[in-house]
């Protein structure tokens, strides 16, 4: 029900836009989040966007470089990633929170997950 796309191999300093298309149910009343997981590491919160006001939240490591947005008409969430660094290399996952809850920065705050899209940054 959540399908990510847009990952790939880029050089450091480059940009990517990840997309997360939702289907099968409405996600308009759910906060949406992006997480990432590098090999051997735990899945970590990257960015989130509220369902109501569109307020955004970011991990400190990505502030100023990543931008999360949502297009409710298209049932799609985006993650614009700029100034990529090798340490951004990871599988990126889209997630949907429980209805009417605020953005939560931990994995247990989400009900649905996509399959992930790989981002690899070369130095």
C-alpha positions as CSV (number, residue, x, y, z in Angstrom):
1,X,0.0,0.0,0.0
2,X,3.1,2.2,0.2
3,X,5.4,2.1,-2.7
4,X,8.7,4.1,-2.7
5,X,10.6,5.1,-5.8
6,X,13.4,7.5,-6.8
7,X,16.4,5.9,-5.2
8,X,19.6,5.4,-7.1
9,X,23.4,5.9,-7.2
10,X,24.6,9.5,-7.1
11,X,27.8,11.3,-6.5
12,X,28.4,13.2,-3.3
13,X,26.8,16.7,-3.6
14,X,24.0,15.4,-5.8
15,X,20.3,15.3,-5.3
16,X,17.4,12.9,-5.5
17,X,13.7,13.1,-5.0
18,X,12.1,10.1,-3.4
19,X,8.4,9.4,-3.8
20,X,6.0,7.3,-1.7
21,X,2.7,6.5,-3.4
22,X,-0.1,5.3,-1.2
23,X,-2.9,3.2,-2.4
24,X,-5.7,1.0,-1.0
25,X,-6.8,3.4,1.7
26,X,-6.7,7.0,2.6
27,X,-3.6,8.4,4.3
28,X,-4.9,11.9,4.5
29,X,-5.5,11.6,8.2
30,X,-2.1,10.1,9.0
31,X,1.2,11.6,9.7
32,X,3.8,10.3,7.2
33,X,7.4,9.6,7.8
34,X,10.6,8.7,6.1
35,X,13.2,6.5,7.8
36,X,16.5,5.0,6.6
37,X,18.5,2.0,7.5
38,X,22.2,1.5,6.6
39,X,23.8,-2.0,6.7
40,X,24.4,-3.1,10.3
41,X,22.5,-0.1,11.8
42,X,19.1,0.4,13.2
43,X,16.3,2.1,11.2
44,X,16.3,5.8,12.0
45,X,13.9,8.6,11.6
46,X,14.8,11.1,8.9
47,X,11.7,13.3,8.3
48,X,8.0,13.5,9.1
49,X,5.0,15.6,8.1
50,X,1.8,16.0,10.0
51,X,-1.6,15.1,8.6
52,X,-3.3,18.3,9.6
53,X,-1.1,21.4,9.4
54,X,1.7,20.0,7.2
55,X,4.2,20.8,9.9
56,X,7.5,19.1,9.2
57,X,10.1,17.5,11.4
58,X,13.7,16.5,10.7
59,X,16.5,14.6,12.2
60,X,19.4,16.9,13.0
61,X,21.7,15.1,10.6
62,X,19.5,16.1,7.6
63,X,18.2,19.5,8.5
64,X,18.8,22.0,5.8
65,X,19.4,19.3,3.2
66,X,16.2,17.2,3.2
67,X,12.7,18.4,2.6
68,X,9.5,16.3,3.1
69,X,6.3,17.3,1.5
70,X,3.0,15.7,0.7
71,X,0.4,16.0,-2.1
72,X,-2.8,14.8,-0.7
73,X,-4.6,15.0,-4.1
74,X,-2.1,12.4,-5.4
75,X,-1.8,10.5,-2.1
76,X,1.9,10.8,-2.4
77,X,4.7,11.9,-0.1
78,X,8.0,13.2,-1.3
79,X,11.5,13.5,0.2
80,X,13.8,15.9,-1.6
81,X,17.4,15.1,-0.8
82,X,20.1,17.7,-1.6
83,X,23.8,17.9,-0.9
84,X,24.0,14.1,-0.6
85,X,26.9,12.7,1.5
86,X,28.3,9.2,1.5
87,X,26.9,8.7,5.0
88,X,23.4,9.2,3.6
89,X,23.8,5.8,1.9
90,X,20.9,3.6,3.1
91,X,17.6,2.0,2.2
92,X,14.9,4.6,2.6
93,X,11.5,3.7,3.8
94,X,8.2,5.5,3.8
95,X,5.8,4.9,6.7
96,X,2.3,5.9,7.7
97,X,1.3,6.6,11.2
98,X,-1.9,5.8,13.1
99,X,-4.9,8.0,12.2
100,X,-5.0,11.5,13.7
101,X,-1.7,11.1,15.6
102,X,1.1,13.5,15.5
103,X,4.5,12.8,13.9
104,X,6.4,10.2,15.9
105,X,10.2,9.8,15.5
106,X,10.4,6.1,16.3
107,X,9.6,3.1,14.2
108,X,6.9,1.9,16.6
109,X,4.8,4.9,15.8
110,X,3.9,3.7,12.3
111,X,1.3,1.3,11.1
112,X,2.3,0.8,7.4
113,X,5.7,0.6,5.7
114,X,6.9,0.5,2.1
115,X,9.4,-1.9,0.8
116,X,12.2,0.7,0.7
117,X,14.3,2.3,-2.0
118,X,18.1,2.2,-2.0
119,X,20.1,5.4,-2.0
120,X,23.8,5.0,-2.6
121,X,26.2,8.0,-2.5
122,X,29.6,7.7,-3.9
123,X,32.5,9.9,-2.7
